[in-house]
Amino acid sequence: MTRIDFHTNIPDKIAYTCRLVRKARAANCQLVLLAGDRSEMATLDQALWTFSELDFLPHVPLADPHASSTPIILTEDDQADLPHYEVLVNLSGRTPAHFARFERMVEIVTRDEADTLAGRERYRFYQQRGYPLQHFTADKA
């Protein structure tokens, strides 16, 4: 059963996601990053290349011919067939269609009121279906 971690009260989801991806890659995890739309995916793509001069986080969009051999996949399509199903990082604000295929899912929920309310709905959805949930709250700054 998919383990689901909620990370809430996030001030900057792109920067937070980059740090989370760096940590997961240090543990040799393969990740799928589910963006809300193409614009967010492009922002995430750029941030993964530039957020740290010392870290290399190999990533490609799902449509790239090298996706099957790349450890970090970017997509906004939660219906697509994916090359791996280890960790899903959900930035989309919606319940991914095939989240249960993954060993683990991380939900990123910002401080934005609408995002917080949507995150609570997703939490209840997973909880009612018996998924193991963990909750991490970022410190308020």
TIBAVO-522829 format. One line per field, with one value per residue (C-alpha): residue number from 1; residue in three letters; x, y, z. Coordinates in steps of 0.5 Angstrom, whole numbers, plus 500, padded with zeros to 3 digits. Example, Ala and Ser with C-alpha at 12.3 -4.5 7.8 and 13.67 -1.06 7.14 Angstrom:
2
resi = c(1 2)
resn = c(ALA SER)
east = c(525 527)
north = c(491 498)
up = c(516 514)
***
This chain:
141
resi = c(1 2 3 4 5 6 7 8 9 10 11 12 13 14 15 16 17 18 19 20 21 22 23 24 25 26 27 28 29 30 31 32 33 34 35 36 37 38 39 40 41 42 43 44 45 46 47 48 49 50 51 52 53 54 55 56 57 58 59 60 61 62 63 64 65 66 67 68 69 70 71 72 73 74 75 76 77 78 79 80 81 82 83 84 85 86 87 88 89 90 91 92 93 94 95 96 97 98 99 100 101 102 103 104 105 106 107 108 109 110 111 112 113 114 115 116 117 118 119 120 121 122 123 124 125 126 127 128 129 130 131 132 133 134 135 136 137 138 139 140 141)
resn = c(MET THR ARG ILE ASP PHE HIS THR ASN ILE PRO ASP LYS ILE ALA TYR THR CYS ARG LEU VAL ARG LYS ALA ARG ALA ALA ASN CYS GLN LEU VAL LEU LEU ALA GLY ASP ARG SER GLU MET ALA THR LEU ASP GLN ALA LEU TRP THR PHE SER GLU LEU ASP PHE LEU PRO HIS VAL PRO LEU ALA ASP PRO HIS ALA SER SER THR PRO ILE ILE LEU THR GLU ASP ASP GLN ALA ASP LEU PRO HIS TYR GLU VAL LEU VAL ASN LEU SER GLY ARG THR PRO ALA HIS PHE ALA ARG PHE GLU ARG MET VAL GLU ILE VAL THR ARG ASP GLU ALA ASP THR LEU ALA GLY ARG GLU ARG TYR ARG PHE TYR GLN GLN ARG GLY TYR PRO LEU GLN HIS PHE THR ALA ASP LYS ALA)
east = c(500 503 505 503 507 504 509 504 505 510 512 516 514 519 525 522 521 528 531 526 529 536 535 531 536 542 538 538 530 527 522 516 514 507 506 499 501 506 508 509 513 517 519 521 525 529 529 532 538 540 538 545 551 554 548 546 539 538 531 527 520 516 516 523 526 531 525 526 533 533 531 527 521 517 510 503 499 497 494 501 505 511 518 518 513 518 516 511 512 505 505 499 493 489 489 493 489 494 498 497 502 507 511 511 507 509 504 506 501 503 501 496 489 486 492 491 484 485 490 486 481 486 488 481 481 487 485 478 481 486 493 498 499 505 505 510 509 514 516 512 517)
north = c(500 507 511 518 524 531 537 543 550 551 558 556 550 550 551 546 541 542 541 535 532 533 529 523 523 522 516 513 514 515 520 523 530 532 539 543 545 546 553 550 544 549 553 547 544 551 551 544 546 552 552 549 550 543 538 535 533 529 530 530 531 525 526 526 520 519 519 511 512 518 518 524 525 532 531 535 529 524 519 517 511 512 509 508 508 509 516 521 528 532 539 539 541 535 527 524 518 513 515 508 505 508 506 513 519 526 532 539 544 551 557 559 558 555 550 548 547 542 539 537 534 530 528 526 522 518 517 514 509 507 509 510 518 522 530 534 542 547 552 559 565)
up = c(500 498 504 504 507 507 508 510 511 505 504 497 494 488 493 498 492 490 497 498 491 493 499 496 490 496 498 491 490 483 483 479 480 478 477 476 469 464 467 473 470 466 473 476 471 471 479 479 474 478 485 487 484 488 486 480 479 473 470 464 462 461 453 453 450 456 461 462 464 468 475 476 471 470 468 469 466 472 467 463 463 467 467 475 481 487 489 487 489 488 487 483 488 486 488 482 478 479 486 489 484 488 494 497 495 498 498 498 501 501 506 501 503 497 497 504 504 498 502 507 502 500 507 508 502 503 511 509 504 510 507 512 513 516 517 517 518 516 521 520 518)
***
